[in-house]
Amino acid sequence: MAIYEYLCPACGPFDVRLPIGTAPLSRGCSTCERGARRVFSPPNISRTHPALSAALDRDEQSREAPTVVSGMPGRRRPQPPHPALARLPRP
Ligand SMILES: [Zn+2]
């Protein structure tokens, strides 16, 4: 089975799972039954969230050119509690 993407002029894009090689160039929309044409897009790229895409790019880049750490990370100062926490009831 493969996932094929279609574009309905009224409802927008939708996916259909079909056996490989059996997807027609157009089919009825799954919502409104109007004719929807098949859309070709690169796999795993068209619907990837930009933040996930950036993380995948960093992951890919780290394979060839990993970020080199030159020292120990600095010690974090303890943060004061948020003022709203002081208004919470105490046990
Ligand atoms: Zn539709």
PDB file of the backbone (N, CA, C, O) and the ligand in Angstrom, with CONECT records:
HET     ZN  A 101       1
ATOM      1  N   MET A   1       0.835  -1.181   0.000  1.00  0.00           N
ATOM      2  CA  MET A   1       0.000   0.000   0.000  1.00  0.00           C
ATOM      3  C   MET A   1       0.879   1.243   0.000  1.00  0.00           C
ATOM      4  O   MET A   1       1.968   1.270   0.573  1.00  0.00           O
ATOM      5  N   ALA A   2       0.366   2.259  -0.658  1.00  0.00           N
ATOM      6  CA  ALA A   2       1.068   3.531  -0.703  1.00  0.00           C
ATOM      7  C   ALA A   2       0.048   4.642  -0.481  1.00  0.00           C
ATOM      8  O   ALA A   2      -1.152   4.455  -0.684  1.00  0.00           O
ATOM      9  N   ILE A   3       0.541   5.781  -0.069  1.00  0.00           N
ATOM     10  CA  ILE A   3      -0.325   6.930   0.163  1.00  0.00           C
ATOM     11  C   ILE A   3      -0.206   7.854  -1.037  1.00  0.00           C
ATOM     12  O   ILE A   3       0.890   8.287  -1.394  1.00  0.00           O
ATOM     13  N   TYR A   4      -1.349   8.152  -1.660  1.00  0.00           N
ATOM     14  CA  TYR A   4      -1.387   9.048  -2.806  1.00  0.00           C
ATOM     15  C   TYR A   4      -2.138  10.304  -2.424  1.00  0.00           C
ATOM     16  O   TYR A   4      -3.130  10.252  -1.697  1.00  0.00           O
ATOM     17  N   GLU A   5      -1.660  11.437  -2.920  1.00  0.00           N
ATOM     18  CA  GLU A   5      -2.236  12.727  -2.569  1.00  0.00           C
ATOM     19  C   GLU A   5      -3.060  13.244  -3.735  1.00  0.00           C
ATOM     20  O   GLU A   5      -2.626  13.219  -4.886  1.00  0.00           O
ATOM     21  N   TYR A   6      -4.250  13.709  -3.416  1.00  0.00           N
ATOM     22  CA  TYR A   6      -5.151  14.297  -4.412  1.00  0.00           C
ATOM     23  C   TYR A   6      -5.543  15.688  -3.953  1.00  0.00           C
ATOM     24  O   TYR A   6      -5.503  16.009  -2.766  1.00  0.00           O
ATOM     25  N   LEU A   7      -5.923  16.509  -4.929  1.00  0.00           N
ATOM     26  CA  LEU A   7      -6.313  17.884  -4.612  1.00  0.00           C
ATOM     27  C   LEU A   7      -7.716  18.137  -5.147  1.00  0.00           C
ATOM     28  O   LEU A   7      -7.942  18.131  -6.357  1.00  0.00           O
ATOM     29  N   CYS A   8      -8.653  18.359  -4.231  1.00  0.00           N
ATOM     30  CA  CYS A   8     -10.018  18.695  -4.602  1.00  0.00           C
ATOM     31  C   CYS A   8     -10.113  20.218  -4.743  1.00  0.00           C
ATOM     32  O   CYS A   8      -9.632  20.934  -3.865  1.00  0.00           O
ATOM     33  N   PRO A   9     -10.716  20.731  -5.811  1.00  0.00           N
ATOM     34  CA  PRO A   9     -10.801  22.184  -5.970  1.00  0.00           C
ATOM     35  C   PRO A   9     -11.662  22.842  -4.888  1.00  0.00           C
ATOM     36  O   PRO A   9     -11.522  24.041  -4.646  1.00  0.00           O
ATOM     37  N   ALA A  10     -12.533  22.098  -4.246  1.00  0.00           N
ATOM     38  CA  ALA A  10     -13.399  22.682  -3.214  1.00  0.00           C
ATOM     39  C   ALA A  10     -12.891  22.415  -1.798  1.00  0.00           C
ATOM     40  O   ALA A  10     -12.954  23.299  -0.943  1.00  0.00           O
ATOM     41  N   CYS A  11     -12.391  21.213  -1.543  1.00  0.00           N
ATOM     42  CA  CYS A  11     -12.040  20.811  -0.174  1.00  0.00           C
ATOM     43  C   CYS A  11     -10.537  20.880   0.119  1.00  0.00           C
ATOM     44  O   CYS A  11     -10.136  20.908   1.283  1.00  0.00           O
ATOM     45  N   GLY A  12      -9.720  20.905  -0.912  1.00  0.00           N
ATOM     46  CA  GLY A  12      -8.281  20.933  -0.677  1.00  0.00           C
ATOM     47  C   GLY A  12      -7.665  19.552  -0.779  1.00  0.00           C
ATOM     48  O   GLY A  12      -8.289  18.631  -1.306  1.00  0.00           O
ATOM     49  N   PRO A  13      -6.427  19.397  -0.272  1.00  0.00           N
ATOM     50  CA  PRO A  13      -5.723  18.125  -0.436  1.00  0.00           C
ATOM     51  C   PRO A  13      -6.266  17.041   0.496  1.00  0.00           C
ATOM     52  O   PRO A  13      -6.737  17.325   1.598  1.00  0.00           O
ATOM     53  N   PHE A  14      -6.189  15.802   0.031  1.00  0.00           N
ATOM     54  CA  PHE A  14      -6.523  14.638   0.853  1.00  0.00           C
ATOM     55  C   PHE A  14      -5.700  13.469   0.372  1.00  0.00           C
ATOM     56  O   PHE A  14      -5.245  13.443  -0.771  1.00  0.00           O
ATOM     57  N   ASP A  15      -5.510  12.503   1.249  1.00  0.00           N
ATOM     58  CA  ASP A  15      -4.696  11.323   0.961  1.00  0.00           C
ATOM     59  C   ASP A  15      -5.580  10.095   0.802  1.00  0.00           C
ATOM     60  O   ASP A  15      -6.641   9.980   1.415  1.00  0.00           O
ATOM     61  N   VAL A  16      -5.110   9.183  -0.039  1.00  0.00           N
ATOM     62  CA  VAL A  16      -5.797   7.915  -0.262  1.00  0.00           C
ATOM     63  C   VAL A  16      -4.754   6.808  -0.232  1.00  0.00           C
ATOM     64  O   VAL A  16      -3.700   6.923  -0.858  1.00  0.00           O
ATOM     65  N   ARG A  17      -5.047   5.737   0.497  1.00  0.00           N
ATOM     66  CA  ARG A  17      -4.151   4.574   0.533  1.00  0.00           C
ATOM     67  C   ARG A  17      -4.623   3.574  -0.511  1.00  0.00           C
ATOM     68  O   ARG A  17      -5.765   3.117  -0.483  1.00  0.00           O
ATOM     69  N   LEU A  18      -3.724   3.243  -1.434  1.00  0.00           N
ATOM     70  CA  LEU A  18      -4.031   2.320  -2.515  1.00  0.00           C
ATOM     71  C   LEU A  18      -2.828   1.405  -2.736  1.00  0.00           C
ATOM     72  O   LEU A  18      -1.708   1.749  -2.359  1.00  0.00           O
ATOM     73  N   PRO A  19      -3.057   0.244  -3.346  1.00  0.00           N
ATOM     74  CA  PRO A  19      -1.907  -0.588  -3.712  1.00  0.00           C
ATOM     75  C   PRO A  19      -0.996   0.169  -4.686  1.00  0.00           C
ATOM     76  O   PRO A  19      -1.460   0.977  -5.489  1.00  0.00           O
ATOM     77  N   ILE A  20       0.278  -0.104  -4.599  1.00  0.00           N
ATOM     78  CA  ILE A  20       1.255   0.608  -5.421  1.00  0.00           C
ATOM     79  C   ILE A  20       0.951   0.401  -6.900  1.00  0.00           C
ATOM     80  O   ILE A  20       0.731  -0.726  -7.344  1.00  0.00           O
ATOM     81  N   GLY A  21       0.939   1.484  -7.650  1.00  0.00           N
ATOM     82  CA  GLY A  21       0.735   1.435  -9.086  1.00  0.00           C
ATOM     83  C   GLY A  21      -0.711   1.435  -9.521  1.00  0.00           C
ATOM     84  O   GLY A  21      -0.989   1.320 -10.715  1.00  0.00           O
ATOM     85  N   THR A  22      -1.636   1.560  -8.599  1.00  0.00           N
ATOM     86  CA  THR A  22      -3.049   1.512  -8.971  1.00  0.00           C
ATOM     87  C   THR A  22      -3.749   2.864  -8.836  1.00  0.00           C
ATOM     88  O   THR A  22      -4.962   2.941  -9.031  1.00  0.00           O
ATOM     89  N   ALA A  23      -3.022   3.924  -8.509  1.00  0.00           N
ATOM     90  CA  ALA A  23      -3.656   5.228  -8.290  1.00  0.00           C
ATOM     91  C   ALA A  23      -4.001   5.881  -9.621  1.00  0.00           C
ATOM     92  O   ALA A  23      -3.116   6.088 -10.452  1.00  0.00           O
ATOM     93  N   PRO A  24      -5.285   6.214  -9.838  1.00  0.00           N
ATOM     94  CA  PRO A  24      -5.646   6.925 -11.068  1.00  0.00           C
ATOM     95  C   PRO A  24      -5.221   8.390 -10.992  1.00  0.00           C
ATOM     96  O   PRO A  24      -4.950   8.913  -9.911  1.00  0.00           O
ATOM     97  N   LEU A  25      -5.166   9.043 -12.154  1.00  0.00           N
ATOM     98  CA  LEU A  25      -4.759  10.447 -12.186  1.00  0.00           C
ATOM     99  C   LEU A  25      -5.821  11.362 -11.604  1.00  0.00           C
ATOM    100  O   LEU A  25      -5.518  12.480 -11.185  1.00  0.00           O
ATOM    101  N   SER A  26      -7.063  10.898 -11.574  1.00  0.00           N
ATOM    102  CA  SER A  26      -8.114  11.673 -10.912  1.00  0.00           C
ATOM    103  C   SER A  26      -9.113  10.702 -10.308  1.00  0.00           C
ATOM    104  O   SER A  26      -9.270   9.575 -10.779  1.00  0.00           O
ATOM    105  N   ARG A  27      -9.787  11.157  -9.257  1.00  0.00           N
ATOM    106  CA  ARG A  27     -10.789  10.338  -8.596  1.00  0.00           C
ATOM    107  C   ARG A  27     -11.742  11.261  -7.854  1.00  0.00           C
ATOM    108  O   ARG A  27     -11.480  12.458  -7.735  1.00  0.00           O
ATOM    109  N   GLY A  28     -12.825  10.726  -7.362  1.00  0.00           N
ATOM    110  CA  GLY A  28     -13.786  11.515  -6.620  1.00  0.00           C
ATOM    111  C   GLY A  28     -13.243  11.914  -5.264  1.00  0.00           C
ATOM    112  O   GLY A  28     -12.560  11.139  -4.594  1.00  0.00           O
ATOM    113  N   CYS A  29     -13.556  13.116  -4.881  1.00  0.00           N
ATOM    114  CA  CYS A  29     -13.132  13.610  -3.570  1.00  0.00           C
ATOM    115  C   CYS A  29     -13.770  12.756  -2.482  1.00  0.00           C
ATOM    116  O   CYS A  29     -14.919  12.330  -2.606  1.00  0.00           O
ATOM    117  N   SER A  30     -13.009  12.509  -1.410  1.00  0.00           N
ATOM    118  CA  SER A  30     -13.527  11.691  -0.322  1.00  0.00           C
ATOM    119  C   SER A  30     -14.604  12.415   0.484  1.00  0.00           C
ATOM    120  O   SER A  30     -15.316  11.784   1.265  1.00  0.00           O
ATOM    121  N   THR A  31     -14.732  13.728   0.306  1.00  0.00           N
ATOM    122  CA  THR A  31     -15.722  14.492   1.061  1.00  0.00           C
ATOM    123  C   THR A  31     -16.918  14.891   0.200  1.00  0.00           C
ATOM    124  O   THR A  31     -18.066  14.634   0.561  1.00  0.00           O
ATOM    125  N   CYS A  32     -16.636  15.531  -0.956  1.00  0.00           N
ATOM    126  CA  CYS A  32     -17.739  16.096  -1.736  1.00  0.00           C
ATOM    127  C   CYS A  32     -17.988  15.351  -3.048  1.00  0.00           C
ATOM    128  O   CYS A  32     -18.900  15.712  -3.791  1.00  0.00           O
ATOM    129  N   GLU A  33     -17.189  14.312  -3.348  1.00  0.00           N
ATOM    130  CA  GLU A  33     -17.366  13.483  -4.543  1.00  0.00           C
ATOM    131  C   GLU A  33     -17.053  14.212  -5.848  1.00  0.00           C
ATOM    132  O   GLU A  33     -17.253  13.647  -6.924  1.00  0.00           O
ATOM    133  N   ARG A  34     -16.565  15.460  -5.780  1.00  0.00           N
ATOM    134  CA  ARG A  34     -16.174  16.147  -7.010  1.00  0.00           C
ATOM    135  C   ARG A  34     -14.861  15.544  -7.503  1.00  0.00           C
ATOM    136  O   ARG A  34     -14.164  14.846  -6.767  1.00  0.00           O
ATOM    137  N   GLY A  35     -14.543  15.828  -8.754  1.00  0.00           N
ATOM    138  CA  GLY A  35     -13.316  15.305  -9.322  1.00  0.00           C
ATOM    139  C   GLY A  35     -12.093  15.951  -8.698  1.00  0.00           C
ATOM    140  O   GLY A  35     -12.001  17.175  -8.609  1.00  0.00           O
ATOM    141  N   ALA A  36     -11.154  15.119  -8.265  1.00  0.00           N
ATOM    142  CA  ALA A  36      -9.913  15.611  -7.669  1.00  0.00           C
ATOM    143  C   ALA A  36      -8.752  15.031  -8.466  1.00  0.00           C
ATOM    144  O   ALA A  36      -8.749  13.848  -8.807  1.00  0.00           O
ATOM    145  N   ARG A  37      -7.762  15.879  -8.761  1.00  0.00           N
ATOM    146  CA  ARG A  37      -6.621  15.403  -9.539  1.00  0.00           C
ATOM    147  C   ARG A  37      -5.500  14.972  -8.603  1.00  0.00           C
ATOM    148  O   ARG A  37      -5.358  15.475  -7.488  1.00  0.00           O
ATOM    149  N   ARG A  38      -4.721  14.035  -9.092  1.00  0.00           N
ATOM    150  CA  ARG A  38      -3.601  13.533  -8.306  1.00  0.00           C
ATOM    151  C   ARG A  38      -2.502  14.576  -8.271  1.00  0.00           C
ATOM    152  O   ARG A  38      -2.235  15.238  -9.274  1.00  0.00           O
ATOM    153  N   VAL A  39      -1.867  14.724  -7.127  1.00  0.00           N
ATOM    154  CA  VAL A  39      -0.789  15.681  -6.935  1.00  0.00           C
ATOM    155  C   VAL A  39       0.473  14.890  -6.624  1.00  0.00           C
ATOM    156  O   VAL A  39       0.450  13.948  -5.831  1.00  0.00           O
ATOM    157  N   PHE A  40       1.550  15.276  -7.244  1.00  0.00           N
ATOM    158  CA  PHE A  40       2.838  14.622  -7.008  1.00  0.00           C
ATOM    159  C   PHE A  40       3.697  15.541  -6.148  1.00  0.00           C
ATOM    160  O   PHE A  40       3.895  16.708  -6.485  1.00  0.00           O
ATOM    161  N   SER A  41       4.194  15.025  -5.063  1.00  0.00           N
ATOM    162  CA  SER A  41       5.055  15.818  -4.186  1.00  0.00           C
ATOM    163  C   SER A  41       6.168  14.916  -3.669  1.00  0.00           C
ATOM    164  O   SER A  41       6.002  13.697  -3.612  1.00  0.00           O
ATOM    165  N   PRO A  42       7.309  15.509  -3.290  1.00  0.00           N
ATOM    166  CA  PRO A  42       8.403  14.707  -2.759  1.00  0.00           C
ATOM    167  C   PRO A  42       7.963  14.016  -1.462  1.00  0.00           C
ATOM    168  O   PRO A  42       7.267  14.629  -0.653  1.00  0.00           O
ATOM    169  N   PRO A  43       8.350  12.770  -1.252  1.00  0.00           N
ATOM    170  CA  PRO A  43       7.932  12.077  -0.043  1.00  0.00           C
ATOM    171  C   PRO A  43       8.562  12.688   1.197  1.00  0.00           C
ATOM    172  O   PRO A  43       9.723  13.094   1.183  1.00  0.00           O
ATOM    173  N   ASN A  44       7.784  12.747   2.268  1.00  0.00           N
ATOM    174  CA  ASN A  44       8.236  13.214   3.586  1.00  0.00           C
ATOM    175  C   ASN A  44       8.758  14.642   3.587  1.00  0.00           C
ATOM    176  O   ASN A  44       9.485  15.017   4.507  1.00  0.00           O
ATOM    177  N   ILE A  45       8.422  15.441   2.607  1.00  0.00           N
ATOM    178  CA  ILE A  45       8.890  16.823   2.585  1.00  0.00           C
ATOM    179  C   ILE A  45       7.711  17.778   2.573  1.00  0.00           C
ATOM    180  O   ILE A  45       7.753  18.806   3.249  1.00  0.00           O
ATOM    181  N   SER A  46       6.664  17.469   1.824  1.00  0.00           N
ATOM    182  CA  SER A  46       5.599  18.432   1.624  1.00  0.00           C
ATOM    183  C   SER A  46       4.828  18.747   2.898  1.00  0.00           C
ATOM    184  O   SER A  46       4.334  19.865   3.047  1.00  0.00           O
ATOM    185  N   ARG A  47       4.712  17.812   3.804  1.00  0.00           N
ATOM    186  CA  ARG A  47       3.888  18.049   4.993  1.00  0.00           C
ATOM    187  C   ARG A  47       4.716  18.096   6.262  1.00  0.00           C
ATOM    188  O   ARG A  47       4.169  18.005   7.361  1.00  0.00           O
ATOM    189  N   THR A  48       6.017  18.235   6.129  1.00  0.00           N
ATOM    190  CA  THR A  48       6.865  18.279   7.299  1.00  0.00           C
ATOM    191  C   THR A  48       6.805  19.667   7.922  1.00  0.00           C
ATOM    192  O   THR A  48       6.959  20.673   7.228  1.00  0.00           O
ATOM    193  N   HIS A  49       6.580  19.719   9.237  1.00  0.00           N
ATOM    194  CA  HIS A  49       6.548  20.994   9.947  1.00  0.00           C
ATOM    195  C   HIS A  49       7.930  21.649   9.825  1.00  0.00           C
ATOM    196  O   HIS A  49       8.945  20.954   9.870  1.00  0.00           O
ATOM    197  N   PRO A  50       7.980  22.983   9.672  1.00  0.00           N
ATOM    198  CA  PRO A  50       9.273  23.653   9.511  1.00  0.00           C
ATOM    199  C   PRO A  50      10.246  23.368  10.655  1.00  0.00           C
ATOM    200  O   PRO A  50      11.444  23.225  10.412  1.00  0.00           O
ATOM    201  N   ALA A  51       9.762  23.284  11.890  1.00  0.00           N
ATOM    202  CA  ALA A  51      10.657  23.015  13.019  1.00  0.00           C
ATOM    203  C   ALA A  51      11.242  21.600  12.909  1.00  0.00           C
ATOM    204  O   ALA A  51      12.422  21.389  13.189  1.00  0.00           O
ATOM    205  N   LEU A  52      10.417  20.644  12.503  1.00  0.00           N
ATOM    206  CA  LEU A  52      10.906  19.274  12.328  1.00  0.00           C
ATOM    207  C   LEU A  52      11.883  19.218  11.167  1.00  0.00           C
ATOM    208  O   LEU A  52      12.898  18.525  11.241  1.00  0.00           O
ATOM    209  N   SER A  53      11.586  19.938  10.101  1.00  0.00           N
ATOM    210  CA  SER A  53      12.488  19.965   8.954  1.00  0.00           C
ATOM    211  C   SER A  53      13.848  20.540   9.348  1.00  0.00           C
ATOM    212  O   SER A  53      14.884  20.025   8.927  1.00  0.00           O
ATOM    213  N   ALA A  54      13.850  21.614  10.159  1.00  0.00           N
ATOM    214  CA  ALA A  54      15.111  22.201  10.608  1.00  0.00           C
ATOM    215  C   ALA A  54      15.877  21.227  11.493  1.00  0.00           C
ATOM    216  O   ALA A  54      17.100  21.128  11.393  1.00  0.00           O
ATOM    217  N   ALA A  55      15.161  20.501  12.365  1.00  0.00           N
ATOM    218  CA  ALA A  55      15.819  19.525  13.232  1.00  0.00           C
ATOM    219  C   ALA A  55      16.414  18.381  12.410  1.00  0.00           C
ATOM    220  O   ALA A  55      17.513  17.909  12.701  1.00  0.00           O
ATOM    221  N   LEU A  56      15.690  17.941  11.391  1.00  0.00           N
ATOM    222  CA  LEU A  56      16.217  16.878  10.532  1.00  0.00           C
ATOM    223  C   LEU A  56      17.443  17.360   9.761  1.00  0.00           C
ATOM    224  O   LEU A  56      18.389  16.600   9.557  1.00  0.00           O
ATOM    225  N   ASP A  57      17.426  18.631   9.331  1.00  0.00           N
ATOM    226  CA  ASP A  57      18.592  19.195   8.645  1.00  0.00           C
ATOM    227  C   ASP A  57      19.801  19.229   9.571  1.00  0.00           C
ATOM    228  O   ASP A  57      20.909  18.882   9.162  1.00  0.00           O
ATOM    229  N   ARG A  58      19.585  19.655  10.849  1.00  0.00           N
ATOM    230  CA  ARG A  58      20.695  19.687  11.805  1.00  0.00           C
ATOM    231  C   ARG A  58      21.219  18.282  12.066  1.00  0.00           C
ATOM    232  O   ARG A  58      22.426  18.070  12.178  1.00  0.00           O
ATOM    233  N   ASP A  59      20.292  17.315  12.162  1.00  0.00           N
ATOM    234  CA  ASP A  59      20.694  15.929  12.387  1.00  0.00           C
ATOM    235  C   ASP A  59      21.531  15.429  11.220  1.00  0.00           C
ATOM    236  O   ASP A  59      22.561  14.782  11.409  1.00  0.00           O
ATOM    237  N   GLU A  60      21.074  15.739  10.014  1.00  0.00           N
ATOM    238  CA  GLU A  60      21.820  15.314   8.825  1.00  0.00           C
ATOM    239  C   GLU A  60      23.197  15.968   8.771  1.00  0.00           C
ATOM    240  O   GLU A  60      24.186  15.320   8.428  1.00  0.00           O
ATOM    241  N   GLN A  61      23.256  17.256   9.112  1.00  0.00           N
ATOM    242  CA  GLN A  61      24.527  17.974   9.070  1.00  0.00           C
ATOM    243  C   GLN A  61      25.491  17.449  10.138  1.00  0.00           C
ATOM    244  O   GLN A  61      26.703  17.429   9.923  1.00  0.00           O
ATOM    245  N   SER A  62      24.953  17.024  11.293  1.00  0.00           N
ATOM    246  CA  SER A  62      25.832  16.575  12.369  1.00  0.00           C
ATOM    247  C   SER A  62      26.538  15.260  12.018  1.00  0.00           C
ATOM    248  O   SER A  62      27.522  14.900  12.664  1.00  0.00           O
ATOM    249  N   ARG A  63      26.054  14.552  11.017  1.00  0.00           N
ATOM    250  CA  ARG A  63      26.723  13.315  10.610  1.00  0.00           C
ATOM    251  C   ARG A  63      28.061  13.618   9.941  1.00  0.00           C
ATOM    252  O   ARG A  63      29.037  12.893  10.133  1.00  0.00           O
ATOM    253  N   GLU A  64      28.097  14.683   9.162  1.00  0.00           N
ATOM    254  CA  GLU A  64      29.307  15.022   8.422  1.00  0.00           C
ATOM    255  C   GLU A  64      30.168  16.046   9.154  1.00  0.00           C
ATOM    256  O   GLU A  64      31.396  15.969   9.111  1.00  0.00           O
ATOM    257  N   ALA A  65      29.531  17.003   9.823  1.00  0.00           N
ATOM    258  CA  ALA A  65      30.268  18.075  10.489  1.00  0.00           C
ATOM    259  C   ALA A  65      29.635  18.343  11.850  1.00  0.00           C
ATOM    260  O   ALA A  65      28.918  19.329  12.023  1.00  0.00           O
ATOM    261  N   PRO A  66      29.905  17.453  12.829  1.00  0.00           N
ATOM    262  CA  PRO A  66      29.279  17.646  14.141  1.00  0.00           C
ATOM    263  C   PRO A  66      29.822  18.892  14.844  1.00  0.00           C
ATOM    264  O   PRO A  66      30.972  19.286  14.649  1.00  0.00           O
ATOM    265  N   THR A  67      28.975  19.492  15.656  1.00  0.00           N
ATOM    266  CA  THR A  67      29.393  20.652  16.429  1.00  0.00           C
ATOM    267  C   THR A  67      30.400  20.194  17.483  1.00  0.00           C
ATOM    268  O   THR A  67      30.143  19.248  18.227  1.00  0.00           O
ATOM    269  N   VAL A  68      31.543  20.871  17.539  1.00  0.00           N
ATOM    270  CA  VAL A  68      32.599  20.503  18.468  1.00  0.00           C
ATOM    271  C   VAL A  68      32.457  21.359  19.722  1.00  0.00           C
ATOM    272  O   VAL A  68      32.336  22.582  19.648  1.00  0.00           O
ATOM    273  N   VAL A  69      32.473  20.698  20.865  1.00  0.00           N
ATOM    274  CA  VAL A  69      32.385  21.403  22.140  1.00  0.00           C
ATOM    275  C   VAL A  69      33.806  21.671  22.600  1.00  0.00           C
ATOM    276  O   VAL A  69      34.625  20.755  22.677  1.00  0.00           O
ATOM    277  N   SER A  70      34.103  22.952  22.910  1.00  0.00           N
ATOM    278  CA  SER A  70      35.467  23.315  23.288  1.00  0.00           C
ATOM    279  C   SER A  70      35.629  23.469  24.797  1.00  0.00           C
ATOM    280  O   SER A  70      36.750  23.658  25.268  1.00  0.00           O
ATOM    281  N   GLY A  71      34.564  23.397  25.556  1.00  0.00           N
ATOM    282  CA  GLY A  71      34.695  23.550  27.000  1.00  0.00           C
ATOM    283  C   GLY A  71      33.457  23.043  27.703  1.00  0.00           C
ATOM    284  O   GLY A  71      32.472  22.644  27.082  1.00  0.00           O
ATOM    285  N   MET A  72      33.540  23.072  29.022  1.00  0.00           N
ATOM    286  CA  MET A  72      32.408  22.634  29.830  1.00  0.00           C
ATOM    287  C   MET A  72      31.327  23.711  29.793  1.00  0.00           C
ATOM    288  O   MET A  72      31.640  24.901  29.743  1.00  0.00           O
ATOM    289  N   PRO A  73      30.086  23.313  29.817  1.00  0.00           N
ATOM    290  CA  PRO A  73      29.035  24.321  29.858  1.00  0.00           C
ATOM    291  C   PRO A  73      29.082  25.083  31.173  1.00  0.00           C
ATOM    292  O   PRO A  73      29.482  24.547  32.207  1.00  0.00           O
ATOM    293  N   GLY A  74      28.662  26.357  31.114  1.00  0.00           N
ATOM    294  CA  GLY A  74      28.691  27.188  32.307  1.00  0.00           C
ATOM    295  C   GLY A  74      27.704  26.717  33.348  1.00  0.00           C
ATOM    296  O   GLY A  74      26.695  26.083  33.040  1.00  0.00           O
ATOM    297  N   ARG A  75      28.023  27.046  34.597  1.00  0.00           N
ATOM    298  CA  ARG A  75      27.126  26.651  35.679  1.00  0.00           C
ATOM    299  C   ARG A  75      25.921  27.572  35.685  1.00  0.00           C
ATOM    300  O   ARG A  75      26.058  28.794  35.620  1.00  0.00           O
ATOM    301  N   ARG A  76      24.755  26.985  35.764  1.00  0.00           N
ATOM    302  CA  ARG A  76      23.523  27.773  35.744  1.00  0.00           C
ATOM    303  C   ARG A  76      23.247  28.299  37.146  1.00  0.00           C
ATOM    304  O   ARG A  76      23.348  27.581  38.141  1.00  0.00           O
ATOM    305  N   ARG A  77      22.893  29.583  37.185  1.00  0.00           N
ATOM    306  CA  ARG A  77      22.489  30.152  38.465  1.00  0.00           C
ATOM    307  C   ARG A  77      21.064  29.709  38.773  1.00  0.00           C
ATOM    308  O   ARG A  77      20.235  29.619  37.868  1.00  0.00           O
ATOM    309  N   PRO A  78      20.774  29.435  40.036  1.00  0.00           N
ATOM    310  CA  PRO A  78      19.394  29.053  40.351  1.00  0.00           C
ATOM    311  C   PRO A  78      18.444  30.213  40.069  1.00  0.00           C
ATOM    312  O   PRO A  78      18.714  31.358  40.429  1.00  0.00           O
ATOM    313  N   GLN A  79      17.351  29.899  39.429  1.00  0.00           N
ATOM    314  CA  GLN A  79      16.365  30.913  39.073  1.00  0.00           C
ATOM    315  C   GLN A  79      15.412  31.134  40.243  1.00  0.00           C
ATOM    316  O   GLN A  79      15.010  30.175  40.902  1.00  0.00           O
ATOM    317  N   PRO A  80      15.044  32.401  40.509  1.00  0.00           N
ATOM    318  CA  PRO A  80      14.044  32.634  41.565  1.00  0.00           C
ATOM    319  C   PRO A  80      12.701  32.077  41.112  1.00  0.00           C
ATOM    320  O   PRO A  80      12.396  32.065  39.919  1.00  0.00           O
ATOM    321  N   PRO A  81      11.898  31.615  42.074  1.00  0.00           N
ATOM    322  CA  PRO A  81      10.598  31.066  41.680  1.00  0.00           C
ATOM    323  C   PRO A  81       9.719  32.142  41.055  1.00  0.00           C
ATOM    324  O   PRO A  81       9.834  33.327  41.370  1.00  0.00           O
ATOM    325  N   HIS A  82       8.856  31.708  40.179  1.00  0.00           N
ATOM    326  CA  HIS A  82       7.944  32.632  39.509  1.00  0.00           C
ATOM    327  C   HIS A  82       7.048  33.291  40.556  1.00  0.00           C
ATOM    328  O   HIS A  82       6.582  32.609  41.468  1.00  0.00           O
ATOM    329  N   PRO A  83       6.789  34.621  40.451  1.00  0.00           N
ATOM    330  CA  PRO A  83       5.968  35.314  41.458  1.00  0.00           C
ATOM    331  C   PRO A  83       4.581  34.696  41.635  1.00  0.00           C
ATOM    332  O   PRO A  83       4.013  34.764  42.725  1.00  0.00           O
ATOM    333  N   ALA A  84       4.036  34.101  40.589  1.00  0.00           N
ATOM    334  CA  ALA A  84       2.692  33.524  40.711  1.00  0.00           C
ATOM    335  C   ALA A  84       2.688  32.327  41.662  1.00  0.00           C
ATOM    336  O   ALA A  84       1.658  32.006  42.254  1.00  0.00           O
ATOM    337  N   LEU A  85       3.850  31.661  41.808  1.00  0.00           N
ATOM    338  CA  LEU A  85       3.914  30.502  42.694  1.00  0.00           C
ATOM    339  C   LEU A  85       3.736  30.907  44.154  1.00  0.00           C
ATOM    340  O   LEU A  85       3.284  30.095  44.962  1.00  0.00           O
ATOM    341  N   ALA A  86       4.088  32.163  44.516  1.00  0.00           N
ATOM    342  CA  ALA A  86       3.946  32.617  45.898  1.00  0.00           C
ATOM    343  C   ALA A  86       2.481  32.758  46.303  1.00  0.00           C
ATOM    344  O   ALA A  86       2.153  32.740  47.489  1.00  0.00           O
ATOM    345  N   ARG A  87       1.604  32.898  45.309  1.00  0.00           N
ATOM    346  CA  ARG A  87       0.178  33.084  45.611  1.00  0.00           C
ATOM    347  C   ARG A  87      -0.564  31.753  45.746  1.00  0.00           C
ATOM    348  O   ARG A  87      -1.738  31.738  46.116  1.00  0.00           O
ATOM    349  N   LEU A  88       0.096  30.652  45.454  1.00  0.00           N
ATOM    350  CA  LEU A  88      -0.569  29.360  45.575  1.00  0.00           C
ATOM    351  C   LEU A  88      -0.767  28.981  47.042  1.00  0.00           C
ATOM    352  O   LEU A  88       0.054  29.354  47.880  1.00  0.00           O
ATOM    353  N   PRO A  89      -1.821  28.259  47.370  1.00  0.00           N
ATOM    354  CA  PRO A  89      -2.037  27.867  48.771  1.00  0.00           C
ATOM    355  C   PRO A  89      -0.957  26.886  49.219  1.00  0.00           C
ATOM    356  O   PRO A  89      -0.477  26.053  48.450  1.00  0.00           O
ATOM    357  N   ARG A  90      -0.602  27.016  50.472  1.00  0.00           N
ATOM    358  CA  ARG A  90       0.421  26.130  51.050  1.00  0.00           C
ATOM    359  C   ARG A  90      -0.260  24.994  51.801  1.00  0.00           C
ATOM    360  O   ARG A  90      -1.349  25.180  52.344  1.00  0.00           O
ATOM    361  N   PRO A  91       0.350  23.845  51.840  1.00  0.00           N
ATOM    362  CA  PRO A  91      -0.266  22.723  52.575  1.00  0.00           C
ATOM    363  C   PRO A  91      -0.220  22.941  54.070  1.00  0.00           C
ATOM    364  O   PRO A  91      -0.693  22.097  54.832  1.00  0.00           O
TER     365      PRO A  91
HETATM  366 ZN    ZN A 101     -14.111  17.860  -2.211  1.00  0.00          ZN2+
END
